[in-house]
């Protein structure tokens, strides 16, 4: 009850912050909307686009990989009277204000410490909530949309949940919690969402069951993960019919068949030495968008978020935004095509890491993809690479950017976070020390640094992480 009371206090404080810019927004006929190129950023942008549309306010969306000096210059050059930032901005408040940009910032990343203040700043960290697990960027945008119309925007909660899942906010506990829980309950009451306990393996709606097992990474099942033939044989041994007119998906199985598979997976995992903590991640809470057609990527929040990542991270944020805004024809078809290419790129990325290897330092490990992996997806590859890496050290991945800078993506585990890891803090300070910028969350963060500073940056990160983990 104490935790629930504290959550409601934080919610009330955030709702107060969200109420502050409402009149300012309403008096504008057109607004520039700036967001981030990932699933959370796309859903956050779509929530605000819908909310503005319903208020009769025109908008122009702009998407950025990272909010840096060049991006801020481009935003300032637009000459907009009001800019709404979603899923970014909190780390650049000082720079935003110095350029005279009249801004409303809705974000969930750790804010930079500064005295400058925009027109409004809505961020869970400002009220003592964790932006990595308790509220996503799309969730923060939803609070602003709710302030604009408390009764008319409840359906937008579905997009906020997609964004939270895309930001992996349910990974630590197996379900959404904190302020995300409040939004989930709104969506359920509005008939936009349902949630229940099920396997957390990716592809419940669209993948054949054997493919769902083959691509399982968390938990990773030795002898099954990555081995198609072994997965087919495993399911046959359990007595599962794999196909009829088409390959059967998880949603095509009855409850007895699902229970048999789960029981067999848990037994196999234990025999293979998979620890209980990892096996517990097999079952968790899943989120279904009730307005979407069953058997499509849009029905399941996890698959929906992956589809969106496949658009925005390849320079097609406009396609992802149109899907979020309801286009189920041309935009969805293009997004599905991009998704197929995205999956192949991830497979190629993992092969590259397996071939080139991961270099271990005292407290961190890293790989340098150069230009062989896109800088927009190298963080995803880094997270997936834990299947072949040391889980006692966070992974850093380097990739070249089109501008000639070096992109750094860092990923940790929840076990490391519980031991004191804070990648956002380590990357921010280390990047700044070498003339770059960085930030993010405790378990996942990113930075951009000069290529020549790579070695110095690695030494700073190794030292910073060592201090955090008391090694």
C-alpha positions in Angstrom: 0.0 0.0 0.0 2.9 2.4 0.7 4.3 1.9 -2.8 0.9 2.4 -4.3 0.5 5.6 -2.3 3.9 6.9 -3.4 3.1 6.0 -7.1 -0.1 8.1 -6.8 1.8 11.0 -5.3 4.2 10.9 -8.2 1.4 10.6 -10.7 -0.3 13.6 -9.2 2.9 15.6 -9.4 3.4 14.6 -13.1 -0.2 15.5 -13.9 0.4 18.9 -12.4 3.5 19.4 -14.6 1.5 18.2 -17.7 -1.3 20.7 -16.9 1.1 23.7 -17.0 1.5 24.0 -20.8 -2.1 23.2 -21.8 -3.3 26.7 -22.4 0.0 27.6 -24.2 -0.5 24.7 -26.6 -4.1 25.4 -27.2 -3.5 29.0 -28.3 -1.2 27.9 -31.2 -2.6 26.9 -34.6 0.6 25.0 -35.6 3.3 23.3 -33.5 6.6 21.7 -34.4 6.9 18.2 -32.9 10.4 16.7 -32.3 10.9 13.1 -31.4 13.3 10.2 -31.3 13.9 7.4 -33.9 12.8 4.3 -32.0 9.5 2.7 -31.0 9.1 4.8 -27.9 9.8 8.0 -29.8 7.4 7.1 -32.6 4.5 6.2 -30.3 5.2 9.3 -28.2 5.0 11.4 -31.4 1.9 9.7 -32.6 0.2 10.3 -29.2 0.9 14.0 -29.5 0.0 14.2 -33.2 -3.4 12.6 -32.4 -4.0 14.8 -29.4 -3.1 18.0 -31.4 -5.2 16.8 -34.3 -8.2 16.4 -32.0 -7.7 20.0 -30.8 -7.7 21.3 -34.3 -3.9 22.2 -34.1 -1.6 21.6 -37.1 1.7 19.9 -36.5 5.0 19.2 -38.3 6.9 16.1 -37.1 10.7 16.0 -37.1 12.7 12.9 -36.0 16.3 12.7 -34.8 18.7 9.9 -33.8 20.1 12.1 -31.1 19.4 15.6 -29.9 22.8 17.4 -30.4 24.0 20.8 -31.5 23.3 20.1 -35.2 19.8 18.9 -34.4 19.1 21.9 -32.3 20.3 24.3 -35.0 17.9 22.6 -37.5 15.0 22.9 -35.0 15.8 26.6 -34.4 15.9 27.2 -38.1 12.3 26.1 -38.4 11.3 29.3 -36.7 8.4 27.7 -34.9 6.6 29.6 -32.1 6.3 26.4 -30.1 8.2 23.1 -30.1 7.0 20.0 -28.3 9.8 17.5 -27.6 8.8 13.9 -27.0 11.1 11.1 -25.8 14.1 13.5 -25.8 15.1 16.9 -24.7 15.8 16.5 -21.0 19.5 16.2 -21.5 19.7 19.4 -23.5 17.5 21.8 -21.6 20.3 24.4 -21.2 21.1 24.3 -25.0 17.4 24.5 -25.9 16.9 27.5 -23.8 20.1 29.2 -25.0 18.8 29.1 -28.6 15.6 30.8 -27.6 13.5 27.8 -28.5 10.1 28.0 -26.8 9.8 24.4 -25.7 7.5 21.9 -24.0 9.7 18.9 -23.1 8.1 15.5 -22.4 10.8 12.9 -21.8 11.8 10.1 -19.5 15.6 10.1 -19.8 17.7 11.5 -16.9 17.6 15.3 -17.0 20.8 17.3 -17.2 21.5 19.4 -14.1 21.0 23.1 -15.1 19.2 26.2 -14.0 17.6 26.9 -17.3 13.8 26.2 -17.6 11.7 25.7 -20.8 8.0 26.6 -20.9 7.3 23.1 -19.4 9.3 20.1 -18.5 7.5 16.8 -17.9 9.8 14.0 -16.8 9.3 11.2 -14.2 12.8 11.8 -12.7 11.6 15.3 -11.7 9.1 13.7 -9.3 11.4 10.9 -8.0 10.2 8.1 -10.5 12.5 5.9 -12.5 12.3 6.7 -16.2 13.9 3.3 -17.1 11.2 1.2 -15.5 8.2 3.3 -14.3 7.3 5.6 -17.3 8.4 5.7 -20.9 8.6 8.7 -23.3 5.3 7.7 -24.8 3.8 7.4 -21.3 5.0 11.0 -20.5 3.4 12.2 -23.8 0.2 10.4 -22.9 0.0 12.4 -19.6 0.2 15.6 -21.6 -2.4 14.3 -24.1 -4.6 13.5 -21.2 -4.2 17.0 -19.8 -5.3 18.4 -23.2 -8.4 16.2 -23.1 -8.9 14.0 -20.0 -11.9 12.1 -21.5 -11.2 12.0 -25.2 -7.6 10.6 -25.4 -7.8 7.5 -23.3 -7.6 5.3 -26.3 -4.0 6.6 -26.9 -3.0 4.6 -23.8 -2.5 1.6 -26.2 0.3 3.4 -28.0 1.9 4.4 -24.7 2.0 0.7 -23.7 3.6 -0.2 -27.1 6.2 2.4 -26.4 6.9 1.2 -22.9 7.3 -2.4 -24.1 9.5 -1.2 -27.0 11.7 0.6 -24.3 11.9 -2.8 -22.5 10.3 -1.3 -19.4 8.6 -4.7 -18.5 11.9 -6.6 -18.7 13.1 -6.2 -15.1 10.1 -7.6 -13.4 8.3 -9.4 -16.2 5.4 -6.8 -16.2 4.9 -3.1 -16.4 4.9 -1.3 -13.0 4.7 2.1 -11.4 3.2 4.9 -13.6 3.1 2.5 -16.6 0.6 0.4 -14.6 -1.7 3.4 -14.2 -1.7 3.9 -18.0 -2.2 0.2 -18.6 -5.3 0.2 -16.4 -6.7 3.2 -18.3 -6.3 1.3 -21.5 -8.0 -1.8 -20.1 -10.9 0.2 -18.8 -11.2 2.0 -22.2 -11.3 -1.3 -24.0 -8.1 -0.6 -25.9 -6.0 -3.2 -24.2 -6.0 -6.5 -22.4 -3.2 -8.1 -20.5 -2.5 -11.6 -19.1 0.3 -14.0 -18.1 1.8 -16.0 -21.0 5.2 -16.9 -22.4 7.3 -13.8 -23.0 8.9 -15.3 -26.1 8.8 -13.0 -29.1 6.4 -13.8 -32.0 3.3 -15.2 -30.3 1.1 -13.7 -32.9 3.0 -14.2 -36.2 5.8 -16.8 -35.9 5.5 -20.6 -36.2 6.0 -22.0 -32.8 9.3 -23.7 -33.7 10.6 -20.3 -35.0 9.5 -18.6 -31.8 11.7 -21.1 -29.9 14.6 -20.9 -32.3 14.9 -17.1 -31.8 14.5 -17.2 -28.1 17.2 -15.1 -26.4 15.9 -14.3 -23.0 15.8 -16.9 -21.7 18.4 -18.6 -23.9 17.9 -22.3 -24.1 21.1 -24.2 -24.9 20.5 -26.7 -27.7 17.3 -25.0 -28.9 18.0 -21.3 -29.3 19.5 -20.7 -32.8 18.8 -24.3 -33.9 15.7 -24.8 -36.1 16.0 -28.6 -36.5 16.4 -29.0 -32.7 13.3 -26.9 -32.0 11.2 -28.9 -34.5 12.4 -32.2 -32.9 11.7 -30.8 -29.4 8.1 -29.9 -30.2 7.5 -33.3 -31.9 8.8 -35.0 -28.7 6.4 -33.0 -26.6 3.6 -34.1 -28.9 2.8 -30.9 -30.6 1.3 -30.9 -34.1 3.3 -28.3 -36.0 1.2 -27.6 -39.0 -2.2 -28.0 -40.6 -3.0 -25.7 -43.6 -0.2 -23.6 -42.3 2.5 -23.6 -39.6 0.9 -23.3 -36.2 1.6 -20.2 -34.1 1.4 -19.9 -30.4 -2.0 -18.3 -30.7 -3.2 -21.4 -32.6 -2.4 -23.8 -29.7 -4.8 -24.8 -27.0 -4.0 -24.3 -23.3 -3.1 -27.9 -22.8 -0.5 -27.8 -25.6 0.9 -24.5 -24.3 1.3 -26.0 -20.8 3.1 -29.0 -22.2 5.6 -26.8 -24.0 6.2 -24.6 -21.0 6.8 -27.6 -18.7 9.2 -29.2 -21.2 11.1 -26.0 -21.7 11.5 -25.5 -17.9 12.8 -29.0 -17.5 15.2 -28.7 -20.4 16.5 -25.4 -19.1 17.2 -26.9 -15.7 18.9 -29.9 -17.2 21.0 -27.5 -19.3 22.1 -25.5 -16.3 20.0 -22.4 -17.0 19.6 -20.6 -13.6 16.2 -20.2 -12.1 16.3 -16.4 -12.4 16.6 -16.6 -16.2 13.9 -19.4 -16.5 11.5 -17.2 -14.5 11.6 -14.7 -17.4 9.9 -17.3 -19.7 6.6 -16.4 -18.2 5.3 -12.8 -17.7 2.7 -10.3 -18.7 1.8 -9.8 -22.3 -0.2 -6.9 -23.8 -2.8 -7.2 -26.6 -4.2 -4.3 -28.6 -7.8 -5.2 -28.9 -8.5 -3.0 -31.9 -5.9 -4.7 -34.1 -6.5 -7.9 -36.1 -5.4 -11.2 -34.5 -2.3 -12.8 -36.1 -0.7 -9.5 -37.1 2.3 -7.7 -35.8 0.1 -4.9 -34.4 -1.9 -7.2 -32.1 0.9 -7.7 -29.7 2.7 -4.8 -28.1 6.1 -6.4 -28.3 5.8 -7.3 -32.1 4.2 -3.8 -32.7 7.2 -2.1 -31.2 9.7 -4.2 -33.2 7.8 -3.3 -36.4 8.2 0.4 -35.5 11.9 0.1 -34.8 12.2 -1.4 -38.3 10.9 1.8 -39.8 12.4 4.6 -37.7 15.9 3.2 -37.3 16.3 2.9 -41.1 15.3 6.5 -41.9 11.6 5.8 -42.4 10.1 7.3 -39.2 7.3 8.8 -41.4 6.2 5.2 -42.3 6.1 4.2 -38.6 4.3 7.3 -37.6 1.6 6.7 -40.3 1.1 3.1 -38.9 0.7 4.5 -35.4 -1.8 7.0 -36.8 -3.9 4.2 -38.3 -2.7 3.5 -41.8 -3.3 -0.2 -42.3 -2.7 -0.3 -46.0 0.3 1.3 -47.8 2.2 2.3 -44.6 1.7 -1.0 -42.9 2.8 -2.9 -46.0 6.0 -0.8 -46.3 6.6 -1.3 -42.5 6.3 -5.1 -42.9 8.8 -5.1 -45.8 11.2 -3.0 -43.6 10.7 -5.5 -40.8 11.9 -8.4 -42.9 15.0 -6.4 -43.8 15.5 -5.4 -40.2 15.4 -9.1 -39.0 18.0 -10.0 -41.6 20.3 -7.2 -40.5 20.1 -8.3 -36.9 21.0 -11.8 -37.9 24.0 -10.5 -39.9 25.0 -8.3 -37.0 25.1 -11.2 -34.6 27.1 -13.3 -37.1 29.6 -10.4 -37.3 30.0 -10.2 -33.5 30.3 -14.0 -33.3 33.1 -13.9 -35.9 35.0 -10.8 -34.7 34.6 -11.5 -31.0 34.0 -9.4 -28.0 36.9 -7.8 -26.2 36.9 -7.9 -22.4 38.4 -5.2 -20.2 38.4 -5.4 -16.4 34.8 -4.1 -15.9 33.3 -3.8 -19.4 33.4 -5.6 -22.7 33.0 -4.2 -26.2 33.0 -4.7 -30.0 33.5 -2.3 -32.8 31.2 -2.8 -35.8 32.7 0.0 -37.9 30.3 0.6 -40.7 29.2 -3.1 -40.9 26.3 -2.5 -38.6 24.1 0.5 -38.8 24.6 2.9 -35.9 20.8 2.9 -35.4 20.6 -0.8 -34.6 24.0 -1.5 -33.1 22.4 -1.1 -29.6 19.9 -3.9 -30.4 22.7 -6.2 -31.6 24.6 -5.4 -28.4 21.7 -6.4 -26.2 21.2 -9.6 -28.2 24.9 -10.4 -28.0 24.6 -11.3 -24.3 23.8 -14.8 -25.5 27.5 -15.2 -26.4 29.0 -12.7 -23.9 29.9 -12.4 -20.2 26.8 -11.3 -18.4 28.9 -10.0 -15.4 30.1 -7.0 -17.6 28.0 -4.5 -19.6 28.5 -4.5 -23.3 29.6 -1.4 -25.3 29.1 -1.4 -29.1 30.8 1.1 -31.5 29.6 1.9 -35.0 30.4 4.7 -37.4 27.8 7.3 -38.1 27.1 9.1 -41.5 28.5 12.3 -40.0 31.8 10.7 -39.2 31.3 10.5 -35.4 31.5 7.3 -33.4 28.2 6.0 -32.0 28.4 4.1 -28.7 25.6 1.9 -27.5 25.8 0.3 -24.1 23.7 -2.4 -22.6 23.6 -4.0 -19.2 21.5 -6.5 -17.3 19.0 -6.1 -14.5 21.4 -8.1 -12.3 24.1 -5.5 -12.9 21.7 -2.6 -12.3 20.8 -4.1 -8.9 24.6 -4.3 -8.2 24.9 -0.5 -8.9 25.4 -0.2 -12.6 24.2 3.2 -14.1 25.1 3.3 -17.7 23.5 6.7 -18.3 25.7 8.3 -15.7 28.8 6.5 -16.8 28.3 7.3 -20.5 27.3 10.9 -19.9 30.4 11.8 -17.9 32.8 9.7 -20.0 31.5 11.1 -23.3 31.6 14.7 -22.0 35.2 14.2 -20.9 36.3 13.4 -24.5 34.2 16.1 -26.2 31.1 14.0 -26.9 27.5 13.7 -25.6 25.7 10.8 -24.0 22.8 9.7 -21.7 19.9 7.3 -21.4 19.0 4.8 -18.7 20.8 2.8 -16.1 20.5 -0.5 -18.1 20.8 1.0 -21.6 22.4 4.2 -22.8 24.1 5.8 -25.8 26.7 8.4 -26.7 28.4 10.0 -29.6 32.1 10.7 -29.4 35.0 11.7 -31.7 36.6 8.6 -33.3 40.0 9.5 -32.1 38.8 9.5 -28.5 37.7 5.8 -28.5 40.6 4.5 -26.3 40.4 7.2 -23.8 36.6 6.8 -23.6 37.0 3.0 -23.0 39.4 3.7 -20.2 37.0 6.2 -18.6 34.1 3.8 -18.9 36.0 0.9 -17.5 36.9 3.0 -14.5 33.5 4.4 -14.0 31.7 1.1 -14.2 34.3 -0.4 -11.8 33.5 2.2 -9.2 29.8 1.7 -9.6 30.1 -2.1 -9.2 32.7 -1.6 -6.4 35.3 -3.7 -8.1 
